[in-house]
Amino acid sequence: MKHLISIIIIFSVALSVSAQERLFFTDKLYESVTTDLQGNVFLSMGSTLDTYTADGIKRLNYSDPTWGNISRVDAGIASKILVFYQESGTILLLNNELSPINGSLSLFDKGLMTVSLAAMGNPNKIVLYDEANQDLIITDLSLNLLSQTHITFPGEFHPTDMQVVPEHRIALLDTLCGICLFDFFGTFEKMIPIPGIQAMQLSKDQIIYLKNSTLYRYRIPTESSPMSIETIDIKIPNITQFRFFQDKLYYIDDSDHPLWFKQ
């Protein structure tokens, strides 16, 4: 059983915990969690997408079983929330009231039959990963091709997550290989060879990732600062997905019992 829990981390500029307080808990069987730039929480299960305020008040709901189950939600662009349905090869763009914008987008109609991941690149671009052809693809909002990068790595490469910092960087996560970084135009930057990563959160200068129920911060090296990895002092058994937003951590676990955090 999967549970969503929110905790607040006080004085957490460096994400080191000085106090923890449970804000809200739901026992719905949510499968994914993300946030937008305003701190609204987006939770999906099956064909249903629910949104909550940062403090756990349910706000909006969207569900359309026509396209199958939701594979991924990207709320990084508040005016264009991307909802990807891999089974039907469909992308919906929703506004911040969860109303569809200009109907559905069919990947299959564009000959893109094996896209496994999708995200917003910026308000006018969509980033796709074609699993069968190992191509990183950037399109406009009508799925017209803008660029295509073939990824050539020795051995198997099967990313399970893709995240984008608009106009800046793209990251692909493969649980066995690690995290592959590209610039916004799809040019390969580097591979972070850390096997066993279960989930990640990408920002301009760092990646927070989950491995063996422990959260780590990887600082992306620049000309002025070296690479570093440090442990985030939060221990959460059975965690499977997470999302930080400012002083809050939202996460999903796979235990059969709710977890409680006390101050």
C-alpha positions as CSV (number, residue, x, y, z in Angstrom):
1,M,0.0,0.0,0.0
2,K,1.3,3.5,-0.9
3,H,0.8,6.5,1.4
4,L,1.5,10.1,1.0
5,I,2.9,12.1,3.9
6,S,4.1,15.6,4.2
7,I,6.6,16.8,6.8
8,I,7.9,20.3,7.4
9,I,11.7,20.8,7.9
10,I,12.4,23.8,10.0
11,F,15.4,26.0,9.3
12,S,16.4,23.7,6.4
13,V,18.4,25.9,4.0
14,A,20.9,23.1,3.9
15,L,18.2,20.4,4.3
16,S,19.5,19.3,7.7
17,V,16.7,18.6,10.1
18,S,16.4,20.5,13.3
19,A,12.7,19.6,13.8
20,Q,10.1,17.5,12.0
21,E,6.3,17.9,12.1
22,R,3.7,15.9,10.2
23,L,1.4,18.3,8.3
24,F,-1.0,15.9,6.6
25,F,-1.4,12.3,5.6
26,T,-3.6,10.6,3.1
27,D,-4.0,6.8,2.7
28,K,-5.1,7.0,-1.0
29,L,-3.0,4.8,-3.2
30,Y,-1.3,7.6,-5.1
31,E,1.4,6.5,-7.5
32,S,3.3,9.8,-8.2
33,V,3.9,13.2,-6.5
34,T,5.2,16.5,-7.8
35,T,4.7,20.2,-7.1
36,D,4.4,23.4,-9.1
37,L,6.3,26.7,-8.5
38,Q,3.6,27.9,-6.1
39,G,3.8,24.8,-3.9
40,N,0.6,23.1,-5.0
41,V,1.0,19.3,-4.7
42,F,0.0,17.1,-7.7
43,L,-0.9,13.4,-7.0
44,S,-1.9,10.8,-9.5
45,M,-3.3,7.3,-9.3
46,G,-4.7,5.4,-12.3
47,S,-6.4,8.0,-14.5
48,T,-7.0,10.5,-11.7
49,L,-5.0,13.6,-10.9
50,D,-5.7,15.4,-7.6
51,T,-4.1,18.7,-6.4
52,Y,-3.7,19.9,-2.8
53,T,-2.5,23.1,-1.3
54,A,0.9,23.0,0.4
55,D,-0.8,22.4,3.7
56,G,-2.9,19.4,2.5
57,I,-6.2,21.0,1.6
58,K,-7.7,19.2,-1.5
59,R,-8.1,21.7,-4.3
60,L,-8.8,20.3,-7.7
61,N,-9.4,17.0,-9.5
62,Y,-9.1,15.8,-13.1
63,S,-9.9,12.4,-14.5
64,D,-10.4,11.1,-18.0
65,P,-10.1,7.3,-18.4
66,T,-10.3,7.7,-22.2
67,W,-6.5,7.7,-22.4
68,G,-5.8,5.0,-19.9
69,N,-3.7,5.5,-16.7
70,I,-1.5,8.5,-16.1
71,S,2.2,7.7,-16.6
72,R,3.7,11.1,-15.6
73,V,2.7,14.6,-14.5
74,D,5.0,17.6,-15.0
75,A,3.8,20.8,-13.3
76,G,7.0,22.8,-13.8
77,I,5.1,25.2,-16.1
78,A,2.1,26.3,-14.1
79,S,0.1,27.5,-17.2
80,K,0.7,24.2,-19.0
81,I,0.6,21.1,-16.8
82,L,1.7,18.1,-18.8
83,V,-0.1,14.8,-18.3
84,F,1.4,11.9,-20.2
85,Y,-0.5,8.6,-21.0
86,Q,2.1,6.2,-22.3
87,E,-0.3,3.4,-23.2
88,S,-2.3,5.5,-25.6
89,G,0.6,7.7,-26.7
90,T,-1.3,10.8,-25.6
91,I,-0.2,14.1,-24.0
92,L,-2.7,16.5,-22.4
93,L,-1.8,20.0,-21.5
94,L,-3.9,21.4,-18.6
95,N,-4.1,25.0,-17.3
96,N,-3.8,25.8,-13.6
97,E,-7.5,24.9,-13.1
98,L,-6.9,21.5,-14.6
99,S,-8.9,22.3,-17.7
100,P,-7.5,20.9,-21.0
101,I,-5.8,23.3,-23.4
102,N,-6.6,22.7,-27.1
103,G,-7.5,19.0,-26.8
104,S,-5.1,16.1,-26.8
105,L,-1.8,15.5,-28.6
106,S,-1.3,12.1,-30.2
107,L,2.3,10.8,-30.3
108,F,1.2,7.9,-32.4
109,D,-0.2,10.2,-35.1
110,K,3.3,11.7,-35.4
111,G,4.9,8.2,-35.8
112,L,6.3,8.3,-32.2
113,M,5.2,4.8,-31.2
114,T,7.7,4.1,-28.4
115,V,7.9,7.3,-26.3
116,S,8.3,6.3,-22.6
117,L,8.9,9.7,-21.0
118,A,7.6,13.2,-21.5
119,A,8.2,16.6,-19.8
120,M,7.8,20.3,-20.5
121,G,10.9,22.0,-21.8
122,N,9.5,25.5,-21.6
123,P,6.1,27.1,-22.2
124,N,6.5,26.3,-25.9
125,K,8.5,23.0,-26.1
126,I,8.0,19.4,-25.1
127,V,10.8,17.0,-24.4
128,L,10.3,13.3,-25.1
129,Y,12.4,10.1,-24.7
130,D,11.9,7.4,-27.4
131,E,12.8,4.1,-25.6
132,A,13.1,1.9,-28.6
133,N,15.3,4.2,-30.6
134,Q,17.1,5.8,-27.7
135,D,16.4,9.3,-28.9
136,L,16.0,12.5,-26.9
137,I,13.4,14.5,-28.8
138,I,12.4,18.1,-28.5
139,T,9.1,19.3,-30.2
140,D,6.8,22.3,-30.3
141,L,3.4,22.2,-28.7
142,S,2.0,20.5,-31.8
143,L,4.6,17.7,-31.5
144,N,6.5,19.0,-34.6
145,L,10.1,18.0,-34.4
146,L,12.6,20.7,-33.4
147,S,15.6,18.5,-32.5
148,Q,16.6,14.9,-32.0
149,T,19.6,13.4,-30.2
150,H,20.5,9.8,-30.4
151,I,21.9,8.4,-27.1
152,T,24.7,5.9,-27.5
153,F,25.9,4.2,-24.3
154,P,27.6,0.8,-24.1
155,G,25.2,-1.8,-22.7
156,E,21.6,-1.3,-21.7
157,F,20.1,2.1,-21.0
158,H,16.5,2.2,-19.9
159,P,15.6,5.5,-18.1
160,T,12.6,5.4,-15.9
161,D,12.4,9.2,-15.2
162,M,13.1,12.4,-17.1
163,Q,13.2,15.9,-15.5
164,V,13.8,19.3,-17.1
165,V,14.9,22.6,-15.7
166,P,13.3,24.8,-18.4
167,E,15.8,26.5,-20.7
168,H,18.7,24.9,-18.8
169,R,19.1,21.2,-18.4
170,I,17.6,17.7,-19.0
171,A,18.2,14.7,-16.8
172,L,17.4,11.0,-17.5
173,L,17.5,8.5,-14.7
174,D,18.4,4.9,-15.3
175,T,18.3,2.8,-12.1
176,L,21.2,0.6,-13.2
177,C,23.4,3.2,-14.9
178,G,22.8,6.4,-13.0
179,I,21.8,9.9,-14.2
180,C,22.5,11.2,-17.7
181,L,22.7,15.0,-18.1
182,F,22.0,17.0,-21.3
183,D,21.9,20.7,-21.9
184,F,18.5,22.2,-23.0
185,F,19.3,21.6,-26.7
186,G,19.8,17.9,-26.1
187,T,23.6,17.9,-26.2
188,F,25.1,15.3,-23.9
189,E,26.9,16.9,-20.9
190,K,27.9,14.0,-18.5
191,M,26.9,10.7,-16.9
192,I,26.7,10.5,-13.1
193,P,27.5,6.7,-12.7
194,I,25.6,6.0,-9.4
195,P,23.7,2.8,-9.7
196,G,20.6,2.1,-7.6
197,I,19.0,5.5,-7.7
198,Q,15.3,5.1,-7.3
199,A,14.1,8.7,-7.7
200,M,15.5,12.2,-8.3
201,Q,14.6,15.9,-8.2
202,L,16.6,18.2,-10.6
203,S,17.3,21.9,-10.1
204,K,19.8,24.2,-11.8
205,D,22.7,23.4,-9.6
206,Q,21.9,20.2,-7.8
207,I,20.2,16.8,-7.9
208,I,18.5,15.4,-4.9
209,Y,18.3,11.6,-5.3
210,L,16.9,8.6,-3.4
211,K,18.9,5.4,-2.8
212,N,18.2,2.7,-0.3
213,S,15.7,4.8,1.7
214,T,18.3,7.6,2.0
215,L,18.2,11.1,0.3
216,Y,21.4,12.6,-1.0
217,R,22.3,15.9,-2.6
218,Y,24.6,15.9,-5.6
219,R,26.0,19.3,-6.4
220,I,26.5,19.6,-10.2
221,P,30.1,20.8,-10.7
222,T,30.8,24.2,-12.3
223,E,33.9,26.2,-13.2
224,S,33.7,27.8,-9.7
225,S,32.6,24.9,-7.6
226,P,33.5,21.2,-7.5
227,M,31.2,18.2,-7.5
228,S,30.1,17.1,-4.0
229,I,27.7,14.5,-2.6
230,E,26.2,14.7,0.9
231,T,23.6,12.9,2.8
232,I,20.4,14.6,3.8
233,D,19.7,13.9,7.4
234,I,16.2,12.4,6.9
235,K,15.5,8.7,7.5
236,I,12.3,7.4,5.9
237,P,11.8,3.7,5.7
238,N,10.1,2.4,2.5
239,I,10.1,5.7,0.7
240,T,9.6,5.3,-3.1
241,Q,9.0,8.8,-4.4
242,F,9.6,12.3,-3.0
243,R,9.4,16.0,-3.7
244,F,11.0,18.9,-1.9
245,F,9.4,22.4,-2.0
246,Q,11.0,25.1,0.1
247,D,10.7,23.8,3.7
248,K,8.5,20.8,3.0
249,L,9.1,17.3,1.9
250,Y,6.2,15.3,0.2
251,Y,6.7,11.6,-0.3
252,I,5.1,8.3,-1.0
253,D,6.0,5.0,0.7
254,D,5.1,1.4,0.1
255,S,4.5,0.2,3.6
256,D,1.3,-1.2,4.9
257,H,1.2,1.2,7.9
258,P,1.3,5.0,8.0
259,L,4.4,6.7,9.1
260,W,4.2,9.4,11.7
261,F,6.7,12.2,12.4
262,K,6.7,14.1,15.7
263,Q,8.3,17.4,16.5
